[in-house]
Amino acid sequence: MLRIAAAALVAMLVAPALQADQRREQDQALAATRSGQVKPLREIEARVLPRMGGADYLGPEFDPASSTYRLKFMRGASVIWIDVDARTGQIVGRSGN
């Protein structure tokens, strides 16, 4: 019982920090798009999603340091990550099947 309570407490303390990080990431992506430094996410998704052959799209992450989007997909039990240069829209990496 003590372990469950401790896990719940940790989750309550960590969740707000994760939400703040995600919000900061979204703000940085929006600022970079508005300034013309990167392509809009919807344009990048329109290029990548048709190439994913039925995989379920779970969403993006933006890395402002490298100006890349990492798009996450699931196909069956496999996770697939597609890394895209947000400046050009070109796929620069892939992991998973």
N, CA, C and O atoms as a CHARMM CRD file, in Angstrom:
* protein
*
  388
    1    1 MET  N      0.82300  -1.18600   0.00000 PROA 1      0.00000
    2    1 MET  CA     0.00000   0.00000   0.00000 PROA 1      0.00000
    3    1 MET  C      0.87300   1.25900   0.00000 PROA 1      0.00000
    4    1 MET  O      0.55400   2.24200  -0.66800 PROA 1      0.00000
    5    2 LEU  N      1.95800   1.22000   0.74100 PROA 2      0.00000
    6    2 LEU  CA     2.85900   2.36400   0.80600 PROA 2      0.00000
    7    2 LEU  C      3.48600   2.64200  -0.56100 PROA 2      0.00000
    8    2 LEU  O      3.67400   3.79900  -0.93700 PROA 2      0.00000
    9    3 ARG  N      3.80900   1.58200  -1.30000 PROA 3      0.00000
   10    3 ARG  CA     4.38300   1.75100  -2.63700 PROA 3      0.00000
   11    3 ARG  C      3.40900   2.44200  -3.57400 PROA 3      0.00000
   12    3 ARG  O      3.80400   3.30400  -4.35800 PROA 3      0.00000
   13    4 ILE  N      2.14700   2.07200  -3.49900 PROA 4      0.00000
   14    4 ILE  CA     1.12300   2.69900  -4.34400 PROA 4      0.00000
   15    4 ILE  C      1.00000   4.17600  -4.01500 PROA 4      0.00000
   16    4 ILE  O      0.91900   5.01000  -4.91600 PROA 4      0.00000
   17    5 ALA  N      0.98400   4.50200  -2.74100 PROA 5      0.00000
   18    5 ALA  CA     0.88600   5.90200  -2.32200 PROA 5      0.00000
   19    5 ALA  C      2.11400   6.69100  -2.77100 PROA 5      0.00000
   20    5 ALA  O      1.99400   7.83500  -3.20900 PROA 5      0.00000
   21    6 ALA  N      3.28800   6.08400  -2.66500 PROA 6      0.00000
   22    6 ALA  CA     4.51300   6.75700  -3.10200 PROA 6      0.00000
   23    6 ALA  C      4.50400   6.97600  -4.60600 PROA 6      0.00000
   24    6 ALA  O      4.90200   8.03900  -5.08300 PROA 6      0.00000
   25    7 ALA  N      4.05300   5.97700  -5.35600 PROA 7      0.00000
   26    7 ALA  CA     3.98700   6.11600  -6.81500 PROA 7      0.00000
   27    7 ALA  C      3.00000   7.20700  -7.21000 PROA 7      0.00000
   28    7 ALA  O      3.26400   7.97700  -8.13300 PROA 7      0.00000
   29    8 ALA  N      1.88300   7.27800  -6.52700 PROA 8      0.00000
   30    8 ALA  CA     0.88800   8.31500  -6.81000 PROA 8      0.00000
   31    8 ALA  C      1.45900   9.70000  -6.51200 PROA 8      0.00000
   32    8 ALA  O      1.23400  10.64300  -7.27000 PROA 8      0.00000
   33    9 LEU  N      2.18800   9.81900  -5.42400 PROA 9      0.00000
   34    9 LEU  CA     2.79300  11.09600  -5.06600 PROA 9      0.00000
   35    9 LEU  C      3.81900  11.53200  -6.11700 PROA 9      0.00000
   36    9 LEU  O      3.85100  12.69600  -6.51400 PROA 9      0.00000
   37   10 VAL  N      4.64300  10.60600  -6.55500 PROA 10     0.00000
   38   10 VAL  CA     5.63600  10.91700  -7.59300 PROA 10     0.00000
   39   10 VAL  C      4.93500  11.36000  -8.87200 PROA 10     0.00000
   40   10 VAL  O      5.35000  12.33400  -9.50000 PROA 10     0.00000
   41   11 ALA  N      3.88200  10.65700  -9.26200 PROA 11     0.00000
   42   11 ALA  CA     3.14100  11.00900 -10.47300 PROA 11     0.00000
   43   11 ALA  C      2.55400  12.41700 -10.36300 PROA 11     0.00000
   44   11 ALA  O      2.56800  13.17100 -11.33500 PROA 11     0.00000
   45   12 MET  N      2.04000  12.77100  -9.19100 PROA 12     0.00000
   46   12 MET  CA     1.46600  14.10300  -9.00100 PROA 12     0.00000
   47   12 MET  C      2.53200  15.18800  -9.07900 PROA 12     0.00000
   48   12 MET  O      2.24600  16.30000  -9.52400 PROA 12     0.00000
   49   13 LEU  N      3.74400  14.88900  -8.65700 PROA 13     0.00000
   50   13 LEU  CA     4.81300  15.87100  -8.68300 PROA 13     0.00000
   51   13 LEU  C      5.44200  16.00500 -10.07500 PROA 13     0.00000
   52   13 LEU  O      5.85800  17.09600 -10.46500 PROA 13     0.00000
   53   14 VAL  N      5.51200  14.90600 -10.81600 PROA 14     0.00000
   54   14 VAL  CA     6.17500  14.90400 -12.12100 PROA 14     0.00000
   55   14 VAL  C      5.25800  15.40800 -13.23000 PROA 14     0.00000
   56   14 VAL  O      5.73200  16.07600 -14.14900 PROA 14     0.00000
   57   15 ALA  N      3.97900  15.11300 -13.17400 PROA 15     0.00000
   58   15 ALA  CA     3.04700  15.46500 -14.24600 PROA 15     0.00000
   59   15 ALA  C      3.06400  16.95900 -14.59400 PROA 15     0.00000
   60   15 ALA  O      3.13500  17.28600 -15.77800 PROA 15     0.00000
   61   16 PRO  N      3.00500  17.87300 -13.63200 PROA 16     0.00000
   62   16 PRO  CA     3.04000  19.29200 -13.99300 PROA 16     0.00000
   63   16 PRO  C      4.33000  19.70600 -14.71300 PROA 16     0.00000
   64   16 PRO  O      4.29700  20.54500 -15.61300 PROA 16     0.00000
   65   17 ALA  N      5.45200  19.12500 -14.32200 PROA 17     0.00000
   66   17 ALA  CA     6.71900  19.45200 -14.98200 PROA 17     0.00000
   67   17 ALA  C      6.71200  18.96100 -16.42200 PROA 17     0.00000
   68   17 ALA  O      7.20000  19.65900 -17.31000 PROA 17     0.00000
   69   18 LEU  N      6.17100  17.78000 -16.66900 PROA 18     0.00000
   70   18 LEU  CA     6.08700  17.25800 -18.02800 PROA 18     0.00000
   71   18 LEU  C      5.15500  18.10800 -18.88100 PROA 18     0.00000
   72   18 LEU  O      5.44400  18.36700 -20.04900 PROA 18     0.00000
   73   19 GLN  N      4.05400  18.53800 -18.31100 PROA 19     0.00000
   74   19 GLN  CA     3.12400  19.40300 -19.03700 PROA 19     0.00000
   75   19 GLN  C      3.78000  20.73700 -19.36900 PROA 19     0.00000
   76   19 GLN  O      3.58100  21.26300 -20.46400 PROA 19     0.00000
   77   20 ALA  N      4.54400  21.28100 -18.46400 PROA 20     0.00000
   78   20 ALA  CA     5.23800  22.54400 -18.70300 PROA 20     0.00000
   79   20 ALA  C      6.26300  22.39200 -19.82000 PROA 20     0.00000
   80   20 ALA  O      6.39200  23.27500 -20.66800 PROA 20     0.00000
   81   21 ASP  N      6.99600  21.27200 -19.82600 PROA 21     0.00000
   82   21 ASP  CA     7.96800  21.02000 -20.89400 PROA 21     0.00000
   83   21 ASP  C      7.27300  20.90900 -22.24100 PROA 21     0.00000
   84   21 ASP  O      7.75200  21.45500 -23.23500 PROA 21     0.00000
   85   22 GLN  N      6.14200  20.20300 -22.28100 PROA 22     0.00000
   86   22 GLN  CA     5.40100  20.03400 -23.52300 PROA 22     0.00000
   87   22 GLN  C      4.87300  21.38300 -24.01800 PROA 22     0.00000
   88   22 GLN  O      4.91500  21.66300 -25.21600 PROA 22     0.00000
   89   23 ARG  N      4.38800  22.20000 -23.12000 PROA 23     0.00000
   90   23 ARG  CA     3.87600  23.52600 -23.49400 PROA 23     0.00000
   91   23 ARG  C      5.00900  24.39600 -24.04300 PROA 23     0.00000
   92   23 ARG  O      4.81900  25.11000 -25.02800 PROA 23     0.00000
   93   24 ARG  N      6.17500  24.34100 -23.41900 PROA 24     0.00000
   94   24 ARG  CA     7.33600  25.10900 -23.86400 PROA 24     0.00000
   95   24 ARG  C      7.74600  24.65400 -25.26900 PROA 24     0.00000
   96   24 ARG  O      8.07600  25.48000 -26.12000 PROA 24     0.00000
   97   25 GLU  N      7.72500  23.34500 -25.50800 PROA 25     0.00000
   98   25 GLU  CA     8.05400  22.78700 -26.82200 PROA 25     0.00000
   99   25 GLU  C      7.07400  23.30200 -27.88100 PROA 25     0.00000
  100   25 GLU  O      7.48700  23.66800 -28.98200 PROA 25     0.00000
  101   26 GLN  N      5.78800  23.33100 -27.55300 PROA 26     0.00000
  102   26 GLN  CA     4.77900  23.82800 -28.48300 PROA 26     0.00000
  103   26 GLN  C      4.98600  25.31300 -28.76900 PROA 26     0.00000
  104   26 GLN  O      4.86700  25.75000 -29.91300 PROA 26     0.00000
  105   27 ASP  N      5.29200  26.07900 -27.74100 PROA 27     0.00000
  106   27 ASP  CA     5.53700  27.51500 -27.92200 PROA 27     0.00000
  107   27 ASP  C      6.74800  27.76400 -28.82600 PROA 27     0.00000
  108   27 ASP  O      6.72400  28.66100 -29.66900 PROA 27     0.00000
  109   28 GLN  N      7.80700  26.96600 -28.64700 PROA 28     0.00000
  110   28 GLN  CA     9.00600  27.12500 -29.47400 PROA 28     0.00000
  111   28 GLN  C      8.72300  26.75200 -30.92500 PROA 28     0.00000
  112   28 GLN  O      9.21300  27.41100 -31.84200 PROA 28     0.00000
  113   29 ALA  N      7.93900  25.70500 -31.13700 PROA 29     0.00000
  114   29 ALA  CA     7.57700  25.30500 -32.50400 PROA 29     0.00000
  115   29 ALA  C      6.74700  26.39100 -33.17100 PROA 29     0.00000
  116   29 ALA  O      6.97700  26.71400 -34.33700 PROA 29     0.00000
  117   30 LEU  N      5.79600  26.95300 -32.45800 PROA 30     0.00000
  118   30 LEU  CA     4.95100  28.01200 -33.01200 PROA 30     0.00000
  119   30 LEU  C      5.78100  29.24300 -33.35700 PROA 30     0.00000
  120   30 LEU  O      5.61000  29.82200 -34.42900 PROA 30     0.00000
  121   31 ALA  N      6.66800  29.64500 -32.47000 PROA 31     0.00000
  122   31 ALA  CA     7.51300  30.81200 -32.72000 PROA 31     0.00000
  123   31 ALA  C      8.40200  30.58800 -33.94400 PROA 31     0.00000
  124   31 ALA  O      8.56000  31.48800 -34.77000 PROA 31     0.00000
  125   32 ALA  N      8.98000  29.39700 -34.06300 PROA 32     0.00000
  126   32 ALA  CA     9.84200  29.09900 -35.20400 PROA 32     0.00000
  127   32 ALA  C      9.05100  29.07900 -36.51100 PROA 32     0.00000
  128   32 ALA  O      9.55600  29.49800 -37.55200 PROA 32     0.00000
  129   33 THR  N      7.81600  28.59400 -36.45400 PROA 33     0.00000
  130   33 THR  CA     6.96500  28.58400 -37.65400 PROA 33     0.00000
  131   33 THR  C      6.58700  30.00500 -38.04600 PROA 33     0.00000
  132   33 THR  O      6.67700  30.37100 -39.21800 PROA 33     0.00000
  133   34 ARG  N      6.16900  30.79800 -37.08500 PROA 34     0.00000
  134   34 ARG  CA     5.76400  32.18000 -37.37300 PROA 34     0.00000
  135   34 ARG  C      6.90800  33.01800 -37.92500 PROA 34     0.00000
  136   34 ARG  O      6.68600  33.91100 -38.74300 PROA 34     0.00000
  137   35 SER  N      8.12700  32.73700 -37.48300 PROA 35     0.00000
  138   35 SER  CA     9.27900  33.51500 -37.96200 PROA 35     0.00000
  139   35 SER  C      9.79600  32.99800 -39.30400 PROA 35     0.00000
  140   35 SER  O     10.70000  33.58900 -39.89500 PROA 35     0.00000
  141   36 GLY  N      9.22000  31.89300 -39.78100 PROA 36     0.00000
  142   36 GLY  CA     9.63900  31.34800 -41.06800 PROA 36     0.00000
  143   36 GLY  C     10.86400  30.45100 -40.99700 PROA 36     0.00000
  144   36 GLY  O     11.38800  30.03700 -42.03100 PROA 36     0.00000
  145   37 GLN  N     11.32200  30.14900 -39.80300 PROA 37     0.00000
  146   37 GLN  CA    12.50400  29.29200 -39.64700 PROA 37     0.00000
  147   37 GLN  C     12.19000  27.84000 -39.97500 PROA 37     0.00000
  148   37 GLN  O     13.05800  27.11500 -40.46100 PROA 37     0.00000
  149   38 VAL  N     10.95200  27.40200 -39.71300 PROA 38     0.00000
  150   38 VAL  CA    10.55500  26.02100 -39.97600 PROA 38     0.00000
  151   38 VAL  C      9.21600  25.99500 -40.70100 PROA 38     0.00000
  152   38 VAL  O      8.44600  26.95500 -40.66200 PROA 38     0.00000
  153   39 LYS  N      8.96200  24.88200 -41.35700 PROA 39     0.00000
  154   39 LYS  CA     7.69600  24.68300 -42.05400 PROA 39     0.00000
  155   39 LYS  C      6.61500  24.37400 -41.02600 PROA 39     0.00000
  156   39 LYS  O      6.90700  23.86000 -39.94700 PROA 39     0.00000
  157   40 PRO  N      5.37300  24.68500 -41.36000 PROA 40     0.00000
  158   40 PRO  CA     4.27300  24.33600 -40.45400 PROA 40     0.00000
  159   40 PRO  C      4.17600  22.81900 -40.27200 PROA 40     0.00000
  160   40 PRO  O      4.41200  22.05900 -41.21100 PROA 40     0.00000
  161   41 LEU  N      3.83300  22.39400 -39.08100 PROA 41     0.00000
  162   41 LEU  CA     3.71100  20.97800 -38.77800 PROA 41     0.00000
  163   41 LEU  C      2.72800  20.30400 -39.72700 PROA 41     0.00000
  164   41 LEU  O      2.99100  19.19000 -40.18000 PROA 41     0.00000
  165   42 ARG  N      1.62100  20.93500 -40.03700 PROA 42     0.00000
  166   42 ARG  CA     0.60800  20.32400 -40.91000 PROA 42     0.00000
  167   42 ARG  C      1.19100  20.02700 -42.29300 PROA 42     0.00000
  168   42 ARG  O      0.84200  19.01800 -42.90600 PROA 42     0.00000
  169   43 GLU  N      2.06400  20.88400 -42.78000 PROA 43     0.00000
  170   43 GLU  CA     2.71800  20.64600 -44.06800 PROA 43     0.00000
  171   43 GLU  C      3.65000  19.42900 -43.98500 PROA 43     0.00000
  172   43 GLU  O      3.69500  18.61000 -44.90300 PROA 43     0.00000
  173   44 ILE  N      4.37200  19.32500 -42.90600 PROA 44     0.00000
  174   44 ILE  CA     5.27200  18.18400 -42.70500 PROA 44     0.00000
  175   44 ILE  C      4.47000  16.89400 -42.57300 PROA 44     0.00000
  176   44 ILE  O      4.81700  15.87500 -43.16900 PROA 44     0.00000
  177   45 GLU  N      3.40300  16.94600 -41.79200 PROA 45     0.00000
  178   45 GLU  CA     2.55500  15.75800 -41.64200 PROA 45     0.00000
  179   45 GLU  C      1.96500  15.33500 -42.98700 PROA 45     0.00000
  180   45 GLU  O      1.87300  14.14100 -43.27600 PROA 45     0.00000
  181   46 ALA  N      1.56400  16.30600 -43.80800 PROA 46     0.00000
  182   46 ALA  CA     0.99000  15.99400 -45.11900 PROA 46     0.00000
  183   46 ALA  C      1.99400  15.27500 -46.01700 PROA 46     0.00000
  184   46 ALA  O      1.59800  14.48500 -46.87400 PROA 46     0.00000
  185   47 ARG  N      3.27200  15.53600 -45.83300 PROA 47     0.00000
  186   47 ARG  CA     4.31400  14.85500 -46.60500 PROA 47     0.00000
  187   47 ARG  C      4.60100  13.45300 -46.07900 PROA 47     0.00000
  188   47 ARG  O      4.82300  12.52900 -46.86200 PROA 47     0.00000
  189   48 VAL  N      4.59800  13.29300 -44.76100 PROA 48     0.00000
  190   48 VAL  CA     5.05200  12.04700 -44.15200 PROA 48     0.00000
  191   48 VAL  C      3.93700  11.01200 -44.00100 PROA 48     0.00000
  192   48 VAL  O      4.14500   9.84000 -44.31100 PROA 48     0.00000
  193   49 LEU  N      2.77100  11.42000 -43.53500 PROA 49     0.00000
  194   49 LEU  CA     1.71500  10.46200 -43.22600 PROA 49     0.00000
  195   49 LEU  C      1.35800   9.54100 -44.39100 PROA 49     0.00000
  196   49 LEU  O      1.17400   8.34600 -44.16100 PROA 49     0.00000
  197   50 PRO  N      1.25000  10.02700 -45.62700 PROA 50     0.00000
  198   50 PRO  CA     0.91300   9.11300 -46.72500 PROA 50     0.00000
  199   50 PRO  C      1.96300   8.03100 -46.96200 PROA 50     0.00000
  200   50 PRO  O      1.65300   7.00100 -47.56100 PROA 50     0.00000
  201   51 ARG  N      3.17700   8.23900 -46.51300 PROA 51     0.00000
  202   51 ARG  CA     4.25300   7.25800 -46.69900 PROA 51     0.00000
  203   51 ARG  C      4.26600   6.15600 -45.64400 PROA 51     0.00000
  204   51 ARG  O      5.06800   5.22600 -45.72600 PROA 51     0.00000
  205   52 MET  N      3.38100   6.25800 -44.65700 PROA 52     0.00000
  206   52 MET  CA     3.47000   5.36200 -43.51300 PROA 52     0.00000
  207   52 MET  C      2.58300   4.12800 -43.62100 PROA 52     0.00000
  208   52 MET  O      2.46000   3.38400 -42.64900 PROA 52     0.00000
  209   53 GLY  N      1.97800   3.89500 -44.74700 PROA 53     0.00000
  210   53 GLY  CA     1.29000   2.64600 -45.04700 PROA 53     0.00000
  211   53 GLY  C      0.42600   2.05100 -43.95400 PROA 53     0.00000
  212   53 GLY  O      0.62700   0.89800 -43.57400 PROA 53     0.00000
  213   54 GLY  N     -0.52000   2.79900 -43.44400 PROA 54     0.00000
  214   54 GLY  CA    -1.46500   2.25500 -42.48000 PROA 54     0.00000
  215   54 GLY  C     -1.02800   2.28700 -41.03100 PROA 54     0.00000
  216   54 GLY  O     -1.77700   1.84200 -40.16200 PROA 54     0.00000
  217   55 ALA  N      0.14800   2.79300 -40.74000 PROA 55     0.00000
  218   55 ALA  CA     0.56600   2.92300 -39.34400 PROA 55     0.00000
  219   55 ALA  C     -0.27000   4.00400 -38.66700 PROA 55     0.00000
  220   55 ALA  O     -0.66200   4.98100 -39.30400 PROA 55     0.00000
  221   56 ASP  N     -0.53900   3.82800 -37.39200 PROA 56     0.00000
  222   56 ASP  CA    -1.30600   4.81400 -36.62600 PROA 56     0.00000
  223   56 ASP  C     -0.38900   5.94500 -36.18700 PROA 56     0.00000
  224   56 ASP  O      0.66500   5.70600 -35.59700 PROA 56     0.00000
  225   57 TYR  N     -0.79500   7.18000 -36.47600 PROA 57     0.00000
  226   57 TYR  CA    -0.01800   8.36300 -36.10500 PROA 57     0.00000
  227   57 TYR  C     -0.36900   8.75800 -34.68400 PROA 57     0.00000
  228   57 TYR  O     -1.53800   8.97000 -34.35900 PROA 57     0.00000
  229   58 LEU  N      0.65300   8.85800 -33.83200 PROA 58     0.00000
  230   58 LEU  CA     0.43800   9.19500 -32.42900 PROA 58     0.00000
  231   58 LEU  C      0.74100  10.64400 -32.10000 PROA 58     0.00000
  232   58 LEU  O      0.25300  11.16400 -31.09700 PROA 58     0.00000
  233   59 GLY  N      1.55600  11.31800 -32.94500 PROA 59     0.00000
  234   59 GLY  CA     1.81400  12.72700 -32.69500 PROA 59     0.00000
  235   59 GLY  C      3.26300  13.11200 -32.86000 PROA 59     0.00000
  236   59 GLY  O      4.12700  12.25900 -33.06100 PROA 59     0.00000
  237   60 PRO  N      3.53000  14.42500 -32.77300 PROA 60     0.00000
  238   60 PRO  CA     4.87600  14.95100 -32.98300 PROA 60     0.00000
  239   60 PRO  C      5.56400  15.39200 -31.70100 PROA 60     0.00000
  240   60 PRO  O      4.92800  15.60000 -30.66800 PROA 60     0.00000
  241   61 GLU  N      6.87100  15.52700 -31.79700 PROA 61     0.00000
  242   61 GLU  CA     7.69300  16.22900 -30.81000 PROA 61     0.00000
  243   61 GLU  C      8.56200  17.18700 -31.60500 PROA 61     0.00000
  244   61 GLU  O      8.98000  16.86000 -32.71600 PROA 61     0.00000
  245   62 PHE  N      8.83800  18.35700 -31.06400 PROA 62     0.00000
  246   62 PHE  CA     9.68900  19.33600 -31.73900 PROA 62     0.00000
  247   62 PHE  C     10.94700  19.54700 -30.92600 PROA 62     0.00000
  248   62 PHE  O     10.88200  19.74000 -29.71200 PROA 62     0.00000
  249   63 ASP  N     12.10300  19.51000 -31.59300 PROA 63     0.00000
  250   63 ASP  CA    13.38100  19.78000 -30.94400 PROA 63     0.00000
  251   63 ASP  C     13.91000  21.10300 -31.49200 PROA 63     0.00000
  252   63 ASP  O     14.43600  21.13900 -32.60400 PROA 63     0.00000
  253   64 PRO  N     13.78000  22.18600 -30.73300 PROA 64     0.00000
  254   64 PRO  CA    14.21600  23.48600 -31.23400 PROA 64     0.00000
  255   64 PRO  C     15.72600  23.58000 -31.45400 PROA 64     0.00000
  256   64 PRO  O     16.17500  24.36600 -32.28800 PROA 64     0.00000
  257   65 ALA  N     16.50600  22.80200 -30.73000 PROA 65     0.00000
  258   65 ALA  CA    17.96400  22.86400 -30.87300 PROA 65     0.00000
  259   65 ALA  C     18.41300  22.39100 -32.24700 PROA 65     0.00000
  260   65 ALA  O     19.36200  22.93200 -32.81400 PROA 65     0.00000
  261   66 SER  N     17.73300  21.38200 -32.78600 PROA 66     0.00000
  262   66 SER  CA    18.10800  20.85400 -34.10300 PROA 66     0.00000
  263   66 SER  C     17.09000  21.18600 -35.18300 PROA 66     0.00000
  264   66 SER  O     17.26500  20.79700 -36.33800 PROA 66     0.00000
  265   67 SER  N     16.03500  21.89500 -34.82600 PROA 67     0.00000
  266   67 SER  CA    14.94000  22.21300 -35.75500 PROA 67     0.00000
  267   67 SER  C     14.43100  20.95600 -36.45000 PROA 67     0.00000
  268   67 SER  O     14.32400  20.90400 -37.67500 PROA 67     0.00000
  269   68 THR  N     14.12000  19.94000 -35.63900 PROA 68     0.00000
  270   68 THR  CA    13.56300  18.71300 -36.19300 PROA 68     0.00000
  271   68 THR  C     12.26300  18.36100 -35.48200 PROA 68     0.00000
  272   68 THR  O     12.06000  18.64600 -34.30200 PROA 68     0.00000
  273   69 TYR  N     11.40100  17.73100 -36.25800 PROA 69     0.00000
  274   69 TYR  CA    10.20800  17.10900 -35.70200 PROA 69     0.00000
  275   69 TYR  C     10.47200  15.62100 -35.64200 PROA 69     0.00000
  276   69 TYR  O     11.10400  15.05900 -36.53600 PROA 69     0.00000
  277   70 ARG  N      9.99700  14.99100 -34.60200 PROA 70     0.00000
  278   70 ARG  CA    10.03000  13.53100 -34.49900 PROA 70     0.00000
  279   70 ARG  C      8.56900  13.09900 -34.45600 PROA 70     0.00000
  280   70 ARG  O      7.84500  13.40900 -33.51000 PROA 70     0.00000
  281   71 LEU  N      8.14900  12.38500 -35.48700 PROA 71     0.00000
  282   71 LEU  CA     6.77500  11.92200 -35.58400 PROA 71     0.00000
  283   71 LEU  C      6.71700  10.47100 -35.11800 PROA 71     0.00000
  284   71 LEU  O      7.53400   9.64800 -35.53000 PROA 71     0.00000
  285   72 LYS  N      5.76000  10.16600 -34.26700 PROA 72     0.00000
  286   72 LYS  CA     5.65800   8.83100 -33.67000 PROA 72     0.00000
  287   72 LYS  C      4.47400   8.08600 -34.26500 PROA 72     0.00000
  288   72 LYS  O      3.36800   8.61800 -34.36500 PROA 72     0.00000
  289   73 PHE  N      4.73200   6.83000 -34.66100 PROA 73     0.00000
  290   73 PHE  CA     3.71400   5.96800 -35.25300 PROA 73     0.00000
  291   73 PHE  C      3.72500   4.61700 -34.55200 PROA 73     0.00000
  292   73 PHE  O      4.71300   4.23000 -33.92800 PROA 73     0.00000
  293   74 MET  N      2.60900   3.90800 -34.66700 PROA 74     0.00000
  294   74 MET  CA     2.50700   2.52000 -34.19700 PROA 74     0.00000
  295   74 MET  C      2.00500   1.66800 -35.35200 PROA 74     0.00000
  296   74 MET  O      1.05800   2.02900 -36.05000 PROA 74     0.00000
  297   75 ARG  N      2.65600   0.53900 -35.53500 PROA 75     0.00000
  298   75 ARG  CA     2.17600  -0.46700 -36.47700 PROA 75     0.00000
  299   75 ARG  C      2.20200  -1.78500 -35.71300 PROA 75     0.00000
  300   75 ARG  O      3.26600  -2.34200 -35.44600 PROA 75     0.00000
  301   76 GLY  N      1.01900  -2.27000 -35.36700 PROA 76     0.00000
  302   76 GLY  CA     0.94000  -3.44700 -34.50300 PROA 76     0.00000
  303   76 GLY  C      1.54500  -3.09500 -33.15000 PROA 76     0.00000
  304   76 GLY  O      1.12600  -2.13500 -32.50400 PROA 76     0.00000
  305   77 ALA  N      2.52700  -3.87400 -32.73000 PROA 77     0.00000
  306   77 ALA  CA     3.19400  -3.62000 -31.45600 PROA 77     0.00000
  307   77 ALA  C      4.49200  -2.83500 -31.62700 PROA 77     0.00000
  308   77 ALA  O      5.21500  -2.60800 -30.65700 PROA 77     0.00000
  309   78 SER  N      4.78400  -2.42500 -32.84600 PROA 78     0.00000
  310   78 SER  CA     6.04500  -1.71800 -33.12800 PROA 78     0.00000
  311   78 SER  C      5.86100  -0.20700 -33.12000 PROA 78     0.00000
  312   78 SER  O      4.89000   0.31700 -33.66600 PROA 78     0.00000
  313   79 VAL  N      6.80000   0.47900 -32.49900 PROA 79     0.00000
  314   79 VAL  CA     6.84200   1.93800 -32.51200 PROA 79     0.00000
  315   79 VAL  C      7.80300   2.36100 -33.61700 PROA 79     0.00000
  316   79 VAL  O      8.89500   1.80800 -33.75300 PROA 79     0.00000
  317   80 ILE  N      7.38500   3.34600 -34.40300 PROA 80     0.00000
  318   80 ILE  CA     8.20400   3.87000 -35.49300 PROA 80     0.00000
  319   80 ILE  C      8.38200   5.36700 -35.25700 PROA 80     0.00000
  320   80 ILE  O      7.41100   6.08900 -35.02900 PROA 80     0.00000
  321   81 TRP  N      9.62200   5.82000 -35.31400 PROA 81     0.00000
  322   81 TRP  CA     9.94200   7.24000 -35.17200 PROA 81     0.00000
  323   81 TRP  C     10.45600   7.72800 -36.51700 PROA 81     0.00000
  324   81 TRP  O     11.34600   7.11300 -37.10500 PROA 81     0.00000
  325   82 ILE  N      9.90100   8.82900 -37.00300 PROA 82     0.00000
  326   82 ILE  CA    10.36300   9.45600 -38.23200 PROA 82     0.00000
  327   82 ILE  C     10.88600  10.83600 -37.86000 PROA 82     0.00000
  328   82 ILE  O     10.14000  11.66300 -37.33600 PROA 82     0.00000
  329   83 ASP  N     12.16000  11.08800 -38.12600 PROA 83     0.00000
  330   83 ASP  CA    12.76900  12.38900 -37.84800 PROA 83     0.00000
  331   83 ASP  C     12.75000  13.21000 -39.13000 PROA 83     0.00000
  332   83 ASP  O     13.16500  12.74500 -40.19200 PROA 83     0.00000
  333   84 VAL  N     12.25500  14.44800 -39.00700 PROA 84     0.00000
  334   84 VAL  CA    12.07700  15.31800 -40.16500 PROA 84     0.00000
  335   84 VAL  C     12.75400  16.66200 -39.89600 PROA 84     0.00000
  336   84 VAL  O     12.55500  17.27200 -38.84600 PROA 84     0.00000
  337   85 ASP  N     13.55100  17.10700 -40.85700 PROA 85     0.00000
  338   85 ASP  CA    14.14100  18.43900 -40.78000 PROA 85     0.00000
  339   85 ASP  C     12.99900  19.44200 -40.94200 PROA 85     0.00000
  340   85 ASP  O     12.38800  19.51900 -42.00800 PROA 85     0.00000
  341   86 ALA  N     12.71400  20.20100 -39.90500 PROA 86     0.00000
  342   86 ALA  CA    11.57800  21.11400 -39.92100 PROA 86     0.00000
  343   86 ALA  C     11.79500  22.29700 -40.85800 PROA 86     0.00000
  344   86 ALA  O     10.83500  22.96500 -41.24300 PROA 86     0.00000
  345   87 ARG  N     13.04600  22.56200 -41.22800 PROA 87     0.00000
  346   87 ARG  CA    13.32500  23.67200 -42.15700 PROA 87     0.00000
  347   87 ARG  C     12.99200  23.29200 -43.59200 PROA 87     0.00000
  348   87 ARG  O     12.51800  24.12500 -44.36500 PROA 87     0.00000
  349   88 THR  N     13.24200  22.02800 -43.95100 PROA 88     0.00000
  350   88 THR  CA    13.06800  21.59600 -45.33900 PROA 88     0.00000
  351   88 THR  C     11.90300  20.64100 -45.53500 PROA 88     0.00000
  352   88 THR  O     11.38700  20.51700 -46.64600 PROA 88     0.00000
  353   89 GLY  N     11.48000  19.96300 -44.47000 PROA 89     0.00000
  354   89 GLY  CA    10.43600  18.96500 -44.57000 PROA 89     0.00000
  355   89 GLY  C     10.93900  17.59800 -45.00200 PROA 89     0.00000
  356   89 GLY  O     10.14200  16.68500 -45.21600 PROA 89     0.00000
  357   90 GLN  N     12.23800  17.44500 -45.13300 PROA 90     0.00000
  358   90 GLN  CA    12.83400  16.18400 -45.57200 PROA 90     0.00000
  359   90 GLN  C     13.00900  15.22100 -44.40500 PROA 90     0.00000
  360   90 GLN  O     13.37400  15.63000 -43.30300 PROA 90     0.00000
  361   91 ILE  N     12.74700  13.94600 -44.65000 PROA 91     0.00000
  362   91 ILE  CA    12.97300  12.91300 -43.64500 PROA 91     0.00000
  363   91 ILE  C     14.48100  12.72600 -43.50300 PROA 91     0.00000
  364   91 ILE  O     15.18600  12.52400 -44.49200 PROA 91     0.00000
  365   92 VAL  N     14.96600  12.79600 -42.27000 PROA 92     0.00000
  366   92 VAL  CA    16.40000  12.67300 -42.02100 PROA 92     0.00000
  367   92 VAL  C     16.75200  11.44500 -41.18700 PROA 92     0.00000
  368   92 VAL  O     17.93100  11.15400 -40.98000 PROA 92     0.00000
  369   93 GLY  N     15.74600  10.72500 -40.70800 PROA 93     0.00000
  370   93 GLY  CA    16.01500   9.53200 -39.92800 PROA 93     0.00000
  371   93 GLY  C     14.75700   8.75000 -39.66100 PROA 93     0.00000
  372   93 GLY  O     13.64600   9.27900 -39.70500 PROA 93     0.00000
  373   94 ARG  N     14.95500   7.46500 -39.38000 PROA 94     0.00000
  374   94 ARG  CA    13.83000   6.57700 -39.08100 PROA 94     0.00000
  375   94 ARG  C     14.33700   5.48000 -38.15100 PROA 94     0.00000
  376   94 ARG  O     15.44800   4.97500 -38.31400 PROA 94     0.00000
  377   95 SER  N     13.51400   5.12100 -37.18000 PROA 95     0.00000
  378   95 SER  CA    13.84600   3.97500 -36.33800 PROA 95     0.00000
  379   95 SER  C     12.56700   3.17300 -36.12000 PROA 95     0.00000
  380   95 SER  O     11.46800   3.72900 -36.10400 PROA 95     0.00000
  381   96 GLY  N     12.71900   1.89700 -35.95700 PROA 96     0.00000
  382   96 GLY  CA    11.58200   1.00800 -35.78700 PROA 96     0.00000
  383   96 GLY  C     11.12700   0.43600 -37.12300 PROA 96     0.00000
  384   96 GLY  O     11.63600   0.79500 -38.18500 PROA 96     0.00000
  385   97 ASN  N     10.15000  -0.46700 -37.03500 PROA 97     0.00000
  386   97 ASN  CA     9.65200  -1.11700 -38.25800 PROA 97     0.00000
  387   97 ASN  C      8.22900  -0.75700 -38.50600 PROA 97     0.00000
  388   97 ASN  O      7.64000  -1.20800 -39.48800 PROA 97     0.00000
